[in-house]
Amino acid sequence: MGKLANIESRLRELLLSSRAAEDLSRQLLKGGELGGEFRSNDESSQEKWIQRVACHLVWLDHDDYSRALIRSIWLAPRFAGTDFGTSRQRDLAQVWTDAARGFLGELAFRKFLRDRFGVLVELSSRRGSLEEFLPSDIDKIQEPGGAWRKPRLNLSIKTTKFNGRWLDLPGKQFEHSDVFVLVKLGISRTHFLSFLKHISFIMDKLIPLARELGELNEEEASKLWGDLPEFTPIPAYIAGFLEKEKISTPIHRVECRVKGKTRKRIEIVAGVGLFSRTTLRSLREIQGLDPQGKLPIVVDPIIDSLTDNPHFLANSGALAFNWEGLIRRL
């Protein structure tokens, strides 16, 4: 990371509005490097990337966070338990905040189109089943001076953390949309708590109840309030997009290696396509690394072992960012 110290310092300058600028800059840098968005040994590549980040960075405020929470609490009961067919069950409150992060990504992309290109979009916000929301996250679009209309392409917006390196479409999401946008969100574990402080829920509701129940005295209540973090704007990096018609399936491209001494495995480090054991075992690259077909195939750091169920993935460095061209087609 020594060679990247300068670029990390410049990222911190971009993120100064955030209380966690240092940590977030490391996360964003890690996601960019491992996602293949720039070459760590190429100063020109680094410079282009940092300039791209600066142009593709938007900030989400308290109102944006409020909208995301309101929309997600309306939809969360419909999302709970689906998780794209897996058996993993989550607490409804976790479903709520997880869904809110997805909405924050959508709000960030809407703000990006408005502020940079003067293009207005209406996001899908009606209540319905999960399947209804798979095709497109945009209901209407209005170009500068034009009338509102339905988009010509189905566009899906996916959100990951700042250190994320994959556009990840589990289940059959790949079949339903034409374009996929990846938004990296610089949100911390404390944002929900700081939001509850910001809207005075803790001071006006929780602390009086705690006093009534004998759980807090005045000194403890004051200390608790002071220890709680303040709400700060959330940075979002619009990392790029991928058009389905411009890639070949099942595997468009892949980079892999054998990793591990005691527990050898094939690690997918980059690539674009519908990844599964079946699609990958047919590739010469994989056959050359594992002629007997016995090693597990992992996708670092999100999939411990691929199954025969196709899972669409694209590393963030494989995404396009010719937004003007996309807007014309959208």
PESUL-V682122 format. One record per residue. RES is the residue in three letters. SS is DSSP state (A for helix, B for strand, O for the rest). BURIAL is b if it has 16 or more other ideal C-beta (glycine too) atoms within 10 Angstrom, else e. Layout:
[[RES;SS;BURIAL] [RES;SS;BURIAL]]
//
This chain:
[[MET;O;e] [GLY;A;e] [LYS;A;e] [LEU;A;b] [ALA;A;e] [ASN;A;e] [ILE;A;b] [GLU;A;b] [SER;A;e] [ARG;A;b] [LEU;A;b] [ARG;A;b] [GLU;A;e] [LEU;A;b] [LEU;O;b] [LEU;O;e] [SER;O;e] [SER;O;b] [ARG;O;b] [ALA;O;b] [ALA;A;b] [GLU;A;e] [ASP;A;e] [LEU;A;b] [SER;A;b] [ARG;A;b] [GLN;A;b] [LEU;A;b] [LEU;A;b] [LYS;A;b] [GLY;A;b] [GLY;A;b] [GLU;A;b] [LEU;A;b] [GLY;O;b] [GLY;O;b] [GLU;O;b] [PHE;O;b] [ARG;O;e] [SER;O;e] [ASN;O;e] [ASP;O;e] [GLU;A;e] [SER;A;e] [SER;A;e] [GLN;A;b] [GLU;A;e] [LYS;A;e] [TRP;A;b] [ILE;A;b] [GLN;A;e] [ARG;A;b] [VAL;A;b] [ALA;A;e] [CYS;A;e] [HIS;O;b] [LEU;B;b] [VAL;B;b] [TRP;B;b] [LEU;B;b] [ASP;O;e] [HIS;A;e] [ASP;A;e] [ASP;A;b] [TYR;A;b] [SER;A;e] [ARG;A;b] [ALA;A;b] [LEU;A;b] [ILE;A;e] [ARG;A;b] [SER;A;b] [ILE;A;b] [TRP;A;e] [LEU;A;b] [ALA;A;b] [PRO;A;e] [ARG;A;b] [PHE;A;b] [ALA;O;b] [GLY;O;e] [THR;O;e] [ASP;A;b] [PHE;A;e] [GLY;A;e] [THR;O;e] [SER;O;e] [ARG;O;e] [GLN;O;e] [ARG;O;e] [ASP;O;e] [LEU;A;e] [ALA;A;e] [GLN;A;e] [VAL;A;b] [TRP;A;b] [THR;A;b] [ASP;A;e] [ALA;A;b] [ALA;A;b] [ARG;A;b] [GLY;A;b] [PHE;A;b] [LEU;A;b] [GLY;A;b] [GLU;A;b] [LEU;A;b] [ALA;A;b] [PHE;A;b] [ARG;A;b] [LYS;A;b] [PHE;A;b] [LEU;A;b] [ARG;A;e] [ASP;A;e] [ARG;A;e] [PHE;A;e] [GLY;O;e] [VAL;O;b] [LEU;B;e] [VAL;B;b] [GLU;B;e] [LEU;B;b] [SER;O;e] [SER;O;e] [ARG;O;e] [ARG;O;e] [GLY;O;e] [SER;O;e] [LEU;A;e] [GLU;A;e] [GLU;A;e] [PHE;A;b] [LEU;O;b] [PRO;O;b] [SER;O;b] [ASP;O;b] [ILE;B;b] [ASP;B;e] [LYS;B;e] [ILE;B;b] [GLN;B;e] [GLU;O;b] [PRO;O;e] [GLY;O;e] [GLY;O;e] [ALA;O;e] [TRP;O;e] [ARG;B;e] [LYS;O;e] [PRO;O;b] [ARG;O;e] [LEU;O;b] [ASN;O;b] [LEU;B;b] [SER;B;b] [ILE;B;b] [LYS;B;b] [THR;B;b] [THR;B;b] [LYS;B;b] [PHE;O;b] [ASN;O;b] [GLY;O;b] [ARG;O;b] [TRP;B;b] [LEU;B;b] [ASP;B;b] [LEU;B;b] [PRO;O;b] [GLY;O;b] [LYS;O;e] [GLN;A;b] [PHE;A;b] [GLU;A;e] [HIS;A;b] [SER;O;b] [ASP;O;b] [VAL;B;b] [PHE;B;b] [VAL;B;b] [LEU;B;b] [VAL;B;b] [LYS;B;b] [LEU;B;b] [GLY;B;b] [ILE;O;b] [SER;O;b] [ARG;O;e] [THR;O;b] [HIS;A;b] [PHE;A;b] [LEU;A;e] [SER;A;b] [PHE;A;b] [LEU;A;b] [LYS;A;b] [HIS;A;b] [ILE;O;e] [SER;O;e] [PHE;A;e] [ILE;A;b] [MET;A;e] [ASP;A;e] [LYS;A;e] [LEU;A;b] [ILE;A;b] [PRO;A;e] [LEU;A;e] [ALA;A;b] [ARG;A;e] [GLU;A;e] [LEU;O;e] [GLY;O;e] [GLU;O;e] [LEU;O;b] [ASN;O;e] [GLU;A;e] [GLU;A;e] [GLU;A;e] [ALA;A;b] [SER;A;e] [LYS;A;e] [LEU;A;e] [TRP;A;e] [GLY;A;e] [ASP;A;e] [LEU;O;b] [PRO;O;b] [GLU;O;e] [PHE;O;b] [THR;O;b] [PRO;O;b] [ILE;B;b] [PRO;B;b] [ALA;B;b] [TYR;B;b] [ILE;B;b] [ALA;B;b] [GLY;B;b] [PHE;B;b] [LEU;B;b] [GLU;B;b] [LYS;A;b] [GLU;A;e] [LYS;A;e] [ILE;O;b] [SER;O;e] [THR;O;e] [PRO;O;e] [ILE;B;b] [HIS;B;e] [ARG;B;e] [VAL;B;b] [GLU;B;e] [CYS;B;b] [ARG;B;e] [VAL;B;e] [LYS;B;e] [GLY;O;e] [LYS;O;e] [THR;O;e] [ARG;O;e] [LYS;O;e] [ARG;B;b] [ILE;B;b] [GLU;B;b] [ILE;B;b] [VAL;B;b] [ALA;B;b] [GLY;B;b] [VAL;B;b] [GLY;B;b] [LEU;B;b] [PHE;B;b] [SER;O;b] [ARG;A;b] [THR;A;e] [THR;A;b] [LEU;A;b] [ARG;A;e] [SER;O;e] [LEU;O;e] [ARG;A;e] [GLU;A;b] [ILE;A;b] [GLN;A;e] [GLY;A;e] [LEU;A;b] [ASP;O;b] [PRO;O;e] [GLN;O;e] [GLY;O;e] [LYS;O;e] [LEU;O;b] [PRO;B;e] [ILE;B;b] [VAL;B;b] [VAL;B;b] [ASP;O;b] [PRO;O;e] [ILE;O;e] [ILE;B;b] [ASP;O;e] [SER;O;e] [LEU;O;b] [THR;O;e] [ASP;O;e] [ASN;O;e] [PRO;O;b] [HIS;B;b] [PHE;B;b] [LEU;B;b] [ALA;B;b] [ASN;B;b] [SER;A;b] [GLY;A;b] [ALA;A;b] [LEU;O;b] [ALA;B;e] [PHE;O;e] [ASN;O;e] [TRP;A;b] [GLU;A;e] [GLY;A;e] [LEU;A;b] [ILE;A;e] [ARG;A;e] [ARG;A;e] [LEU;O;b]]
//
